Every structure is written in C-alpha cells, then in structure tokens.
C-alpha cells in the first residue's frame, strides 16, 4: 500500500471511530413559534467535536462565495438571508492526510446575524452528515403528489455539483402552477399563496413552504414538514400533499393576523 493510500485509510478509520462514538444526538432546542424541537449547533460542536479531538481529527472551513439578500418576513418586516458556499477540509492531525468537500449553509435574520447563522448551519450539518449521526429527521418514503386526474408538474433540473464525499446542495425554486387565497377566518384576506399542483419530492414541498414565507429559515420548514408527517401519519402521498399545503396556509394566516 502506498503512503498516500495508507494515509487515507487512517483518516477514514478515524471517521469510522467517531461514527461509532456518536450515533445519535438529542433534540435539545425548541422553536416555540413553529412548535418543533431540533439539535442545536452547540450540542453538535460539543459532542462531535470532543469525539473528533479524541481521534486527532480537525475541520478547517473556508468561504468560496457568500450572498446576502434583503427580503421580507411573513409579517412584512425586512429579513436578511445569507447563503454561503464553502469548502471544509477534514484533516488528520497525526498523518497530515486531508479530505476537502464543498458545502452550503443558509441563514436568515432580521438583524445582523444571518452570516453567523449560515456559517453555523454549514458546519452543523456537515458534521451530522459526515458522521451519519441520527437526528430523527429521516427522508420521506413517499413524495407528495397531486390526485390522479391532475397533471404532475415536471421537476426542475438540479444544477450539477462537483463530486464530494458529502454535499448539501441549496434547495431549488419551483414555478407554481395554481393559486389559492386562504381566509384567516376574521374577514381579512392574506396575500395570495401560489399552490403547485404537485411537488416533485419532499425537498420541493419543504422549499415551497419556506419560499411562501411561512418559516424564517429553510431548516424550520423541513423540521415542521417531518413533524407533521410523523404526527399525522398520512396513508398516501396525496394525503401528505393536502396536509402540508393546509398547514402552510394556516401558518401564513396566523402570521398575517399577528401582524395586523
């Protein structure tokens, strides 16, 4: 075995060692507004960081590209959204062997913390996915879809990305096909909500909920989607489509009422 191959073998063996040490992490944080629990960045950095230190592993992040845009929250207030394209190098402090991966992070904030949130999200989910740590947020077995008599929407083509051992592409936007205006029950009418006829997959459904303004961050939308599926246990993908679109409309109505 060459020296280069031996170095990589030791690096991957240490990754496996950390995977053995940390199998799951508790959801120690609570989002009171959207009513779901999540794993905090502090818990990830403390627990996984300790296991990495014991194995002489370190991570070295760097930023390739950073974009901050000004949008609007569901209540109509200004919201800063930052998307980071970074590279994270996993290095073995014993042999000097390393492995670099492209990664993405996204953060939204009404103040000056969107960049910090994006960096935290990038590192947090890199570590969770690199070491395959269980978080109770499984991918969906079925994709929400429209009833059989409706034409399915063609999925948007995903952009090509450089091959890496672990990646987290930024969610893609989808062009809506139908429009519905939910009522908030007190005579006021919230902003029209575009509802697609179908979602190509769970990621598209989650991104739609975030883009609609029902959540302040993409991860909040993902957690709410997974919690809804876990609690309601829909029998079919069509049932999940109905549950999710109604839940997003309800959240938007509540935000409109709170802002009134």
C-alpha positions in Angstrom: 0.0 0.0 0.0 1.4 3.4 -1.0 2.0 6.1 1.6 -0.9 8.2 0.2 -3.3 5.2 0.4 -2.2 4.4 3.9 -2.8 8.0 5.0 -6.3 8.0 3.6 -7.0 4.6 5.2 -6.1 6.0 8.6 -8.2 9.1 8.0 -11.3 7.1 7.1 -10.7 4.7 10.0 -10.8 7.7 12.4 -14.0 8.9 10.8 -15.5 5.4 11.5 -14.2 5.7 15.1 -16.1 9.0 15.6 -19.2 7.4 13.9 -19.1 4.6 16.5 -18.7 7.0 19.4 -21.6 9.3 18.4 -24.7 7.5 16.9 -27.5 9.9 17.9 -27.9 13.3 19.4 -31.0 14.6 21.4 -33.1 17.4 20.1 -32.1 19.9 22.9 -33.5 23.1 21.2 -37.1 24.2 20.8 -38.6 26.6 18.3 -41.6 27.9 20.2 -43.1 29.8 17.2 -43.1 26.8 14.7 -43.5 24.3 17.6 -40.8 21.8 16.9 -37.6 20.6 18.6 -34.2 20.5 16.9 -30.5 19.7 17.6 -28.6 22.8 18.5 -25.3 23.8 17.0 -23.7 23.9 20.4 -24.7 20.2 21.0 -23.2 19.2 17.7 -20.0 21.1 18.2 -19.5 19.9 21.8 -20.3 16.2 21.4 -18.9 15.6 17.9 -16.0 18.0 18.5 -15.0 16.0 21.6 -15.0 12.7 19.7 -13.0 14.3 16.8 -10.5 15.7 19.3 -10.0 12.2 20.8 -9.3 10.8 17.3 -7.0 13.7 16.4 -9.3 15.0 13.7 -10.0 18.7 12.9 -12.1 20.6 10.4 -10.9 23.8 8.6 -13.7 25.8 6.9 -13.3 28.4 4.3 -15.8 30.5 2.3 -15.8 30.4 -1.6 -18.9 32.6 -2.1 -21.3 34.5 0.1 -24.5 36.1 -1.0 -26.8 38.2 1.3 -30.2 39.4 0.0 -32.9 41.6 1.7 -36.3 40.0 1.7 -39.5 40.2 3.7 -40.6 38.0 6.6 -44.1 36.6 6.8 -45.1 39.5 9.0 -43.9 42.0 6.4 -40.7 43.0 8.2 -37.3 43.2 6.5 -35.3 39.9 6.6 -31.7 39.3 5.6 -31.0 36.0 4.0 -27.4 34.7 3.6 -26.3 31.7 1.5 -22.7 30.5 1.9 -20.8 28.2 -0.5 -17.9 26.9 1.5 -15.2 24.3 1.5 -14.5 22.2 4.6 -11.3 20.3 5.0 -11.2 17.3 7.3 -7.7 16.7 8.4 -5.9 14.0 10.4 -3.6 15.7 13.0 -1.5 12.5 13.1 -0.7 11.9 9.5 -1.5 15.2 7.9 -3.9 13.5 5.4 -6.9 15.6 4.5 -10.2 15.5 2.5 -11.9 18.6 1.3 -15.6 18.9 0.5 -17.9 21.6 -0.9 -20.7 22.5 1.4 -23.5 25.1 1.7 -25.2 26.9 4.6 -28.2 29.2 4.8 -29.3 31.7 7.5 -32.0 34.3 7.9 -32.2 37.0 10.5 -34.0 40.3 11.0 -30.7 41.8 12.4 -27.1 41.3 11.6 -26.7 37.6 12.4 -27.6 36.0 9.0 -23.9 35.3 8.1 -23.3 33.8 11.5 -26.4 31.6 11.2 -25.4 30.5 7.7 -21.9 29.5 8.9 -23.3 27.6 11.9 -25.8 25.8 9.7 -23.0 24.8 7.2 -20.7 23.4 9.9 -23.5 21.8 11.9 -25.0 19.8 9.0 -21.6 18.9 7.6 -20.7 17.2 10.9 -24.1 15.5 11.2 -23.9 14.1 7.7 -20.2 13.3 7.6 -20.5 11.1 10.7 -24.1 9.9 9.9 -25.4 11.0 13.2 -29.1 10.2 13.7 -31.3 13.2 14.2 -34.8 11.8 13.8 -35.3 13.7 10.5 -35.5 10.9 8.0 -36.1 11.4 4.3 -39.6 10.8 3.3 -40.6 7.4 1.9 -43.2 8.9 -0.4 -43.3 12.2 -2.3 -46.4 14.4 -2.0 -48.3 14.3 -5.3 -51.5 15.6 -6.9 -54.6 13.4 -7.4 -54.5 11.1 -10.4 -56.7 13.4 -12.5 -54.2 16.2 -12.3 -51.1 16.5 -14.5 -47.9 16.2 -12.5 -45.5 19.1 -12.6 -42.2 18.3 -14.2 -39.3 18.6 -11.7 -36.9 21.5 -12.1 -33.5 20.2 -13.2 -30.9 20.3 -10.4 -27.6 22.1 -11.2 -24.5 19.9 -11.5 -22.2 19.9 -8.5 -18.6 18.9 -8.0 -18.2 15.4 -6.7 -17.5 15.3 -3.0 -17.9 12.7 -0.2 -20.6 14.8 1.4 -22.6 17.7 -0.1 -25.6 19.7 0.8 -27.0 21.5 -2.3 -29.1 24.5 -1.9 -32.8 23.8 -2.4 -34.2 24.7 -5.8 -37.0 27.1 -6.6 -40.1 25.8 -8.3 -42.6 27.6 -10.6 -46.1 27.3 -9.0 -49.0 26.3 -11.3 -52.1 27.1 -9.3 -53.2 29.9 -6.9 -55.4 29.8 -3.8 -56.2 32.6 -1.3 -56.8 31.2 2.2 -59.1 33.0 4.5 -57.9 33.9 8.0 -61.4 33.5 9.5 -61.9 37.1 10.6 -62.7 38.7 7.2 -59.1 39.7 6.5 -57.5 38.2 3.4 -53.8 37.4 3.5 -51.5 37.7 0.5 -52.4 35.2 -2.3 -50.5 31.9 -1.9 -49.3 30.1 -5.0 -50.0 26.3 -4.6 -48.4 23.9 -7.1 -50.4 21.0 -8.5 -47.8 18.7 -7.2 -44.3 18.5 -5.7 -41.5 16.6 -7.3 -40.3 15.4 -3.9 -40.2 16.3 -0.2 -37.4 18.8 -0.7 -39.6 20.7 -3.2 -42.5 20.7 -0.8 -40.3 22.0 2.1 -38.7 24.7 -0.1 -42.2 25.8 -1.2 -43.2 26.3 2.4 -40.1 28.3 3.1 -40.5 30.4 -0.1 -44.1 31.1 0.8 -42.9 33.0 3.9 -44.4 30.6 6.5 -40.9 30.0 8.0 -38.0 32.2 8.8 -35.4 29.5 7.7 -35.4 26.5 5.3 -34.5 24.2 8.2 -37.6 25.3 10.1 -39.7 24.3 7.2 -38.0 20.9 6.9 -38.5 20.2 10.6 -42.2 21.2 10.5 -42.7 19.0 7.5 -41.1 16.0 9.1 -43.0 16.6 12.4 -46.3 16.9 10.5 -45.7 13.6 8.7 -44.7 11.9 11.9 -47.7 13.1 13.9 -50.4 12.7 11.2 -49.0 9.5 9.5 -50.7 10.1 6.1 -51.7 6.9 4.3 -50.7 8.2 0.9 -48.6 10.9 -0.8 -51.8 12.7 -1.8 -52.8 12.9 1.9 -49.4 14.4 2.8 -49.7 17.0 0.0 -53.1 18.1 1.4 -51.8 18.2 5.0 -48.7 20.2 4.1 -50.4 22.8 1.9 -53.1 23.3 4.5 -50.5 23.6 7.3 -48.5 26.2 5.4 -51.7 28.2 4.7 -52.6 28.1 8.4 -49.2 29.4 9.4 -49.3 32.3 6.9 -52.8 33.2 8.2 -51.6 33.3 11.8 -48.7 35.5 10.8 -51.0 37.9 8.9 -53.3 38.1 11.9 -50.4 38.6 14.3 -49.0 41.4 12.2 -52.5 43.1 11.8 
